């Protein structure tokens, strides 16, 4: 079996190509016929690659179009390997400690309520525009310390940074990226000159790495990474999860059984949506993987969405949405190993609060109210439009 030569670019107009993923599961690691890299999609193999940064490096590029010479280092924290990655991660990790998230929860709940208050039984609403976009964006801006008056600008900037997330020219995307980086860098410089604050921009502006403060390039890298990772993926998990509940009304009924059901729903929503499509890794040395021999320097495309539907890991009903699922294999939507997503607990909290507040309103179910529109991105896939109706 070979993957299509036009994979992945022609295969995400309607989200994850699950039928193709099933063929990849059966084949194990396969060579892409046009790209010259390995495609890895089973849960076990994806987990192995992510767990061993000593064997499978990130620094040689994590997107298809990247090579070691195509960007200035460090472009993002996700492009670094231990020990550099460990040091960088240590600077950001305090912002996502449990104590910080506990203090944030009441504010997140208030914002969810404000977003849900306009909903009326029987009235269609766009779960993307009216809920899934504003909530994670507001939350990450709160953490960064961005004034509310500037929040609307960050949505456009975030869309420009993720390849394929919005219909815009490369020239427009580049201009918006520069605009975003300029804004964030200016905010960091202001924090250095003013009184210390508790927000993430202040923490990074005043942080030291090996005795020196972060360079402007490092500051921009950190802040843009947090902006995008903190809202794009959570947005698609929220909207995709609500769509799944609309498509499976029995699961909505099961949600009412209590906190355990809600926690299970959060995990199943993350598995089901798996917004991050892939990241690349490069083999540091010859290594066996899934019955094939990977040569030193070979590139590998690690497919998170494929791993999340692997029947070997999640059972023969892996293609079904089931909030009672309690797999031993574990979730890979947030990655695994040293690059496990720092914001995983924050994303889980946001999804949980959305479900709790919807249930609190007593809706019997959520129905679809029109045609979805996917963003078509091959990097972070999800819904651009999701009409739903609470009943």
Phi, psi and omega in degrees: 000137173237150174284154179299147183296334181270009177284138005265354198297330183259018190235011184236021180294336178238033180089201182299135177274083190293327179295323176291320178303321180298322178292324178293322177302316183290330186272336188077192180302127182231149177283133173286129186291336183253329187269342179075022179235166178271141174254121185241121187225355178278154182302313184297318182287321177299314180299319179300313181297315183291332183282344188238075178294344176288331179262330184232100189278152173261336191292347179271007178121136181247357175241157184305318186280356184268146171224168181302337182260005187265359181210160174277134178276142354269122181289320173207165178296333180288348179268359184256157178242158173301144007274347181300317180298321180298318180292316178298314183300324180298335179286329185263332187307322181302333181291345184242020178293152180307321181296322178295316181292325177296321178292331183278339191301317181298321179293318178299317180297318178300320182289325175297317180298318178298319180290327182274340184304322180290347182293138177232141178305130179088347180268125177295147173215156178268109184297339178282300187292325188266347182220303190290330176282305187293324186296301181298327179294316178297319183293314181292327177292325174300314180296320181286338183085033181272132179300145182301330181295342183256359187299321183300327181294330186289334177297312180297319179297315181298318178299326182287333185280326181276119180303127176081001185286336182217154178279095178208154181289160178298325178297316179294318179300315181297320180296319180291325176297316179297318180299316179296312180298321179296316179298311184294323179293319177298320178297320179295318179295323177297321180295325180292329183270341183257189178292146181296144179237175182263002182279168185291323178301317179296317181301315182286324180297327183260355182290155176236142178235116184056038176087353180242149174290157180298142175288167177301321179297318179293320178299313180297319179303309181299310189290320177293320177301315181293320179300310185288309183296332184278352181225324185297310184290319179296322177304311183288330176291318180296308183292317178294325178292319178293323177296320178297320178292326176292323181283343183230075185302331177297329179289326176297317178298320181294334179300332186286356185282352175135186186298324181297321178294321179294316178300319177296323179295321178301314181294320180290325176298317180295317177296315186295319184273319181034069188301324180284122183284308186201162160222155178266152170225160178234129181292128180278339181201169177299135183206138175282144178207119176056035177088003177238164180256116177269128181273155175301132181091348176294143176262148180231134173264114181266115186264103182292316181296324177293315179300328182285350177242019182286119181293333178296333181263324189245005177093171184296342179261027181301336178274007178252147177270115186217109184287350176273359182296131177227072186287143175284339186294332180090161184272138177244003182298333178265007185088194182199153177079206185301331182266014177306136188302126179296328184269017184301314181295324178294315179298316178300318180297316180297314179297317180299315182293322176301314180295316181299317183287327174294318178295324180300333180279356171077019179295138177286329180192172171241133182245155170287147184228021181159183182279135173287161170227123178271155180281340177077004181290141175266006180246307175232104187261146180177192185266134174268336179212135182214087181285124180228167179218119174282141182232000000 
